[in-house]
Amino acid sequence: MNIGAAALASGVTAKSIRHYESIGLLRPAERRANAYRDYCERDVHELRFIKRARRLGFSTGEIGALLALWRDRARPSREVRRIAERHVAELEARITEMQAMAKTLGALGDACCGDDRPDCPILDDLARGSGED
């Protein structure tokens, strides 16, 4: 199937398919006599895999590792679990950071009068630059 059909079947844009090929996530497609890419069902399945992994927030490197493990039928599942557990820990850390940001911004928003006066604790805090980035 051509790239348009593969995109439609997988739910991944043609631009993304080309990108995944260029970075090595997806094996380069076979080429027809007219030099057009020719995708098979395996490629579509791998594109769906990549799409699902991206929606779960895995990085490109993690997706590459997961794809390699998925392709290897003799893989140890402990490797897959290790990647997933590390990703969950990263997600939980990001959630904690975002909750702290929301709490800080909420408090600053509550302290701001939001009227016609120029003084604003939100801008004052940003200008102070606490260095906690």
Order of alpha helices (4+ residues) and beta strands (2+ residues): alpha-alpha-beta-beta-alpha-alpha-alpha-alpha
